[in-house]
């Protein structure tokens, strides 16, 4: 099985601009990417990185890297069109993903297996039907279910808290601090982020500790 990990190397994590500056967003995105690549490897698969631009700072994750600056859907669909084996797509911001989660995902037998993200997105896909093509615009989970029905492909949703948690916004950092164990969680901790209760809800706050000075 081919496992594609799409990664925005040009403008990573723009929705976290209210939390991080541009350099921090890049560092955090690369930390999450490293977590995902390690989880894929430890699940027994070999990841392939599909990046929108060359990787920064001569970073070497020891994986094949294809650079494609087109939107996500046509870039992945070109891979699907030429694939002679099943293809999985695992987003690069699933920092909570564990090897066991990914093994269970690829072990599901249906022709199209989708992990719904919060808000209607699709965080991961396993595609075994040769006619299936992705559409990540809008409410992509619903669209992928409809595409599968249109071509007569078996479709199932894979329920996983960890794979359903993509880290896009400030509120998502709470989940990472609570449940994360990898590079991204360590990065947040070093940057001075801590859990805080405000009005009965849990959020994150940034301290002024010395460990975070290098990231300011």
N, C-alpha and C positions, 0 to 999 in steps of 0.2 A: 504494500500500500504506500502511495506517495502521500506525504503529509506536508502541506503548504502552510507556512506561517506568514501571513501578510504583515508588513510593517511600514508605517509612514516615517521614513527617514528624513523627509524634507521639512515637515512642520508637525512634529509629534505632539499629541495631547493638547491641542489648542483650547479645549474646553476646561483645562486646568490652569488657564492663564490668570485666573483670580487667586491662585494659590502659589504658583511657581513662576519665576521669570523664565525666559526662553531657554537659557542654558540648563536650568534645573529641570525643565520639562523634558529636555533631551536626555539628561542623565537618568531621570526616573523612568522614562520610556525604555531606555536600554536595559535598565535593571529588571523591568518586567519581562522584556524580551528574553533575557538570559534565564529567568525562571521558567518561562514557557518552553524554551528549547531544551533545557535540562529535563523537564517533565516528559517531553516527547521522547527524548533519548532513553530515559529510564523506564518508559513504558514498553520499550522494545522496538520502537520505530525510529526512522532516521528523518529528521526534519529538513525541509528546504525553505530557505528564506526568500520571500518575494517582496522586495523593497522598492519604494517609490523613488529612491535616489541612492547613490553610493553611500555606504556606511561611513559615519564620521570617525575621525581620529584613527584611521587605519584599524578599526576594531575587527577582530578576527574571532568569530564564534565557531570556527572549524566546521561550518556547514556550507553546502552549495548556496550561492546567492545569485538570484536573477534580479536585475534592475528593470522595472517597468513603471513609467511615470503616468500611465493611463489610470482612469478610475478603476476601482477594485473589480467590478463585475466583468468588464471585458478582459482584464488581465487574467482573472481566474478562468473565465470561459475559454480562452485560448488554450490553457493547459488542459481543461476537460476535453476539448475537441480532439486533442492529440493523444489522450491517455489510453493506454491499453491495460490498465489495472485500476482498482478502486483509488479514489482520491479523497483525502480528508483535508479540511480547512480549519485551522485552529488559530483564533485571533491572538495577537501578540500582547494583549493587555489582560490576559486571564492569569493574573499573578497568583491566584489561589490554586491553580490547577495542580493536581498530584498525578503521579504515574498511574495509580490505580483508577483514577477517574477516566483517564484517557484509554486505558486498557478496556475498561467496561464499555466505553463509547464505541470503540472499533469492533468489539465483540458482538454488538447488536447486528442481527442478520438482515434487516430490511434494506431495500435498495437506496433509500434516502433517510438518513438519521440526522435530525437537527436538534441543537441545543438552543432553546430560546433564551435570549437575554432580556433583562428588564426593559420595558418600554417598546417591545415588539421587534427588537433586533435579533440577529442570528449569531451566536458566539462561536459555534463550531458546527461543522457539517461532515458527514461521511456519505460519499456518493458512489454508488455501485451501478446505477443505471446509465447507459451510454448516451441517452438523449437529454439527460438533466443538465440544465444550465442555471447559474445563480443570478439573482437580482438583489443586490444589497441596497437599493434605493428605497427609502420609505420604510414601511412596516415589513421588513424582509422575512420575518418568520412566517407571517401569513402568506406572503407571496411565494415563498418556497413550498409551502404546503399546497398551494393552488397549482403551482407549476408541476409538482409531482402528480397531482390528480389529473391534470390535463394530459400528461404523457402516459398515464397508467402505471406509474411507479409506486411501489409500496413505500409508505411514509410513516415515520414514527417520531415523536418528540422524546428526547432523552432528558430526564429530570435530574439535575445535579446543582446543588447550591453553589459549589465551587466553580463549576464551568459556567454557570449563569451569571457570575459576578465579574463583569468587565469593569475596569477602573477608568472611568471617564470624567467624573466630577468629584467635587470636594466630599460629598456624602459617601462616595465609594471608598474613600480612604479609611473610614471607620471600619469597614469589613476587612480591609487589608491589615490594619493594626490589630484587630481582634483575632483574625484567623491565619494571617500570613506567617510564613516561616522561612522565606527565601531572601533573595537579593533585594527585592523591592521593599519588603517590610524592614529590612536592615537599613536601607537608604532612608526611609521615612524616619526611623528612630534616630539615625545619625544627624538628620536635618532638624531634629528638635520637635517632631510632631508627637503629640500625646492625645489620648482620649480625654474628653471633658464632658461633663453633664451640664446641660443648660436647659432649664425649664422642663426637666423630665426627659429630654432627648439627649442622645449621645452624639457628639460631634468631635471634631479634631481642632486642636489649638497648637500653635507653634511657640515653643519656648525660645528664650534667648541664650540657651546654653552654649558653651564653647564648642561643642561638637558640631553645631549648626553654622558656625561662622564661616566655614569654608564654602558653604553652599549659598551664601547670601550675596 
